[in-house]
């Protein structure tokens, strides 16, 4: 079983690409961000701690994410590959991952680094809104509704945006990302493949597939 890391800033589309590849090749994806968002609303002891960190755009302590990864690997069935979306984010986490994979005689096979300029990311994330009735996703900078304030798909006029999508939080999340990027890329060295993720979905998928 192979292990691919998807490394990239928030809003770069790595989660979407991971989902596309999982469907196409029967891979399994683990997204620490998705799981932490879920934990932050569950009635657990850690919920408050996690939701505070998420709302500030910082990093959740390594012990918590490491436990998520350990649980994941101890419970999965054999698949051709696993995609790690959003983990590791620090060198310490990268070392923890190596230790976990070693238990199963595995290692990291490739690290896909998704590059998108920060100003585009800020617009992608802060401009994002969705229809509260059918879930259709729009963006006030890149993809407006055809008719103002009317969903193209279901004609509803009620829209919502995610609570961690504010400009202040996204700028913090980008700072956190850039702060650990250099040491992580140094750690992975030749395993890194750079993806130009400021492109249409299918072109990004083709770039990734060419390295699988
Ligand atoms: P994401 O959806 O991957 O952008 O993650 C959303 C948030 O979850 C991040 O801003 C962090 O607060 C937290 N998070 C996700 N993955 C990790 C990780 N590997 N280590 C620490 N915090 C994480």
Boltz pocket constraint, residues with backbone or C-beta under 6 A from the ligand:
constraints:
  - pocket:
      binder: B
      contacts: [[A, 10], [A, 11], [A, 32], [A, 33], [A, 34], [A, 36], [A, 37], [A, 53], [A, 54], [A, 57], [A, 58], [A, 59], [A, 60], [A, 61], [A, 65], [A, 85], [A, 86], [A, 87], [A, 88], [A, 89], [A, 93], [A, 173]]
      max_distance: 6.0
